[in-house]
Structure formats: structure tokens, C-alpha cells
């Protein structure tokens, strides 16, 4: 195998694992902690909690349920990907 075909195989594997992760997350609807950019600078962050429901193919939007914010709980919400610094997924092992 050539180096190019090894790299292509590795990229295919990574893409498949990524897709399987997002499919699993959509099916299991895990709790997530969302660190969003906020305040006057990008170094400041607010933390929100929600139930993950889905994302679009480019992760530009995240569909959430029971989004807990400082001003209240939103039953359904869409958060822009550009506002998200990190997502932490919490899955049950039971």
C-alpha cells in the first residue's frame, strides 16, 4: 500500500467513527454540558446544561431539549455552533 492510500484509509476510518459517534449521540439523547462563548471576550465562557438531540452535518447547529440557562429553562432550543466552545457528553453506563 502506498502512503496516500494509507492516509485515505485512515481518513475513511476517522470519518466512519465520527458518524457513528453522532448517530449514537442522537439515539441515546445524552445529557450535555455546553460551554458557550459569552461576555466581552472569547476567554470568558458560560456553562449550560441540556439534553442533546441532534446536530447538522457541519455542526453549525445543535438541537437541544431542556436547555438550562441563567434566565430559565427552554423546552426546545437550537444553539449555533459558532457560539459553542466545547460540548461534554454524559452517558449512563447502566
KAFENCOR-V32312 format. One record per helix or strand. SS is the DSSP state (2 for helix, 1 for strand). FROM is the first residue (numbers start at 1). TO is the last residue. Records with the same first field share a line. If there is no record, write none. Layout:
SS=FROM-TO + FROM-TO
//
This chain:
2=3-28 + 81-83
1=31-37 + 45-55 + 61-69 + 72-80 + 84-90
//
